[in-house]
Amino acid sequence: MIDEEDHRALPAPPWQRVPKRTAGRRRDPITRDAIVQAAVRLLDEEGLDALSMRRIAEELDTGAASLYWHVGSKDGLLDLIFDHVIGEVEVPKPEPQRWQEQLKGVARATRAVILRHRDIVRISIGRIPMGPNGLRIAEGLFGILRAGGIPDQLAVTAQRLLFAIVNGFTLDETTELGVGIEGPADEQTADAARAYIAELPAERFPNLIAVAEHFHSADNDQSFELLIDLFVDGLAARASRREAPLPRPR
């Protein structure tokens, strides 16, 4: 976990929303860390749509101006919230013979953190994780990938794709529409899909009808394990072939 001292010890990335402070010393006892912790607590309880600077200020019994002095803007606060939450992800020291299992372990840990914090995956969209915790996780992941013999260019792409996969999967899991959520409603949806497909003309949809019997309530844990198995196995296979590096986008 990274605290406020760690934030001050590292230079801010160029895209981070930092507060523009006027001269003079604040006497407000509220700290940036207290603001972030209150915001995370409200995010978990009430969701992103209800999270506002005014609501956080009420929670801390202060004015919104105090929050802006510490975090600059709501976007700046969301950057801090995101980095604070992903600080719960632990990345092990590289073990070359276990790099594939270690990579899968980081994916599982990231999913678990997302599922513990309501709407954090929505906050992650479009954000570059380069706060202190984001840097720590990236450094650890590249250590695992490089120890496993993954070429550097492929490692950069793999690191980005790993989080894209986890975020995409958990976005479905956590949506309010109920997609990917296990339970009676999900089973009813599967039953309805099978019944509908059974009525389709067989000459036009022979393959869809053939596989419809396997439509059932999703087991998210099993589905996620299959997804990361396919990703890591494919990554290992590509690295072992020592193919030409990935083409650079034009």
HELIX and SHEET records of a PDB file:
HELIX    1   1 GLU A    4  ALA A    9  1                                   6    
HELIX    2   2 ARG A   32  GLU A   46  1                                  15    
HELIX    3   3 LEU A   48  ALA A   50  5                                   3    
HELIX    4   4 MET A   53  GLU A   59  1                                   7    
HELIX    5   5 ALA A   64  VAL A   71  1                                   8    
HELIX    6   6 LYS A   74  ILE A   86  1                                  13    
HELIX    7   7 PRO A   96  ARG A   98  5                                   3    
HELIX    8   8 TRP A   99  ARG A  116  1                                  18    
HELIX    9   9 ILE A  120  SER A  124  1                                   5    
HELIX   10  10 PRO A  132  ALA A  147  1                                  16    
HELIX   11  11 ASP A  152  THR A  174  1                                  23    
HELIX   12  12 PRO A  184  ALA A  198  1                                  15    
HELIX   13  13 PRO A  206  VAL A  211  1                                   6    
HELIX   14  14 ALA A  212  HIS A  214  5                                   3    
HELIX   15  15 ASN A  220  ARG A  241  1                                  22    
END                                                                             
